[in-house]
Amino acid sequence: MHAAGAEVIASGTGLRAVCGPRGVKAFTVDVDTPYGPSLGATVTAVLLAARATGTSLITHPSIEPEVTETARFLAERGVLIHFDDQGLHVIGSDWIGGASSRWPGTGSRRPPWS
């Protein structure tokens, strides 16, 4: 989040990220860890990049189903996303379209926790 221009504030109750008046900006982030690519960091970076102005690059991304489904979900709503040898490229937008979606494994348009 810091790479996207947010001020990250740590307190006794948790973390808070605050963006300036211009919102988030395009960024490059490596989500690799000593244990392999981070699933949570990849999904968080993809969601943040979808709203950042410009093209963001996520290097060493996780390719777990949660990531590919998040990318598919955003792509169906107009966010341009592609993967190559450098990593995951996300061209952000100030508007993401709405639609209904099927949740994998449920056959339903509702998430399994609803």
Salt bridges, closest charged atoms under 4 A:
ASP30 OD1 - HIS60 ND1 2.92
GLU69 OE1 - ARG72 NH2 2.75
GLU76 OE2 - ARG72 NH1 2.73
GLU76 OE1 - ARG77 NH1 3.48
ASP84 OD2 - HIS82 NE2 3.89
ASP84 OD1 - HIS89 NE2 2.92
